[in-house]
């Protein structure tokens, strides 16, 4: 199958739903052999089923990518099924929305594990085979929240700031070994995550009404729009792009 990712093997963590699901379908449509890694078994298998029905190549692995043993096993299985991984989309993540003084240490550690440790574990597991294959591309999902703080999201904003710098640091250390690493940074997107964020912020008195979102970013974004940005960064079309942050926010952070 021809396409922008023809001949590539791609792992997408958190690839079952939302932006991850859109990326899984798009990467496969562009020729990649896709391995979806997610905790949501039903959604992951459904996404893979859609890819197979469309003539693509994909498989699903159930795993918690914040757990070291599960990550190692999942990457080994993906490699056995599809070959050396040359594209990694570190998309898995979650959010905690609550007043800072009510945030618990357990929540702090849990969200850092899901949003940050998962990127460390997945990247560390995949990098050796990327280097052996002569190069690869890593895309990490950051957020507008890495640079634009929101009330009730101190924990989430902090984890996304870490994701931002993780992508830069990997890019700098591994550039001369053929590895590119970039971050895609969505604004408010029409996904289960994004809609829950709007609902919970509103409940806590933060103005994220349609009128306010329209002023900040024109409209709510669609998951496919983020997937297309991630595709560009993952593909050889971005061969001279590394260590950057691509904001997909319709001008939110430019205003």
C-alpha positions, 0 to 999 in steps of 0.5 A: 500500500502506497502512502506517506508511511509506506514501509513503516511499522508504527506503534500508537499508544493510546491508539484506540479512541479520540485523537489516537484512534484517528491517528491509528486509522490515518497511519494505516491508510498511509501505508504503515503497519500499525500496532495499537496499544491501549487499555481499552480492549473493546475500543482497541479491537474495534479500531483495528477491525476498522483498519483491517476492513479498509484493507490496512494492516494492524493489530491490537495489544492490551497494555498499561503503558505506564508499567515497565513490564507491560511496555517491554512485552507489548513492544516485543509482541509488536516487533514479532508481529510486524517487524522493527518499529520505525514510528512511535506515537506516544499518545496515551494520556489522561487528565486530573481536574480539581483545585490544586489544594485538593490534589493528592500525592497519589493523583500527582504520581498517577498522572505523571505515570500515565502522561510522562513515565509512559513516554519514557518507557515506550521510547526507551523500549523502541529506540534501540530497534529504531537506531538499528534500523537506521532511524525513526520518528517519535511523536509525543502528544503534548498540549496547549497546556504545556505553555498556557495554564488553566485553573484547576489543571496544575497537575495536568499542565505540569505533566504536559510541560514535561512532555514538551521538554522530553521531546526536545531532549530526545531530539537533541540526544539522538539526532545524529543517530537518525532519530527525530522526535517532536511534539504535537500540541492540541487545543480543545478537541472533540474527543472523550478526553476533551469533552470531559475536560470542558464539562469538569472545568465548567462544573468547577466554575472555569469559563469554557463556554462555546463563546469563550472557546470561539474567542480562544480558538475559533471552534473546537477541533476535530481528532482527525485534524490532530492526526494529520499533524502527527502524520506529518511529523511521523513521515519523511516529509518532516525529515528536517523537523526535530525537537519542535512543538507543532500546535494544533490549536487554531491560534489559541496560543498565538492570541 
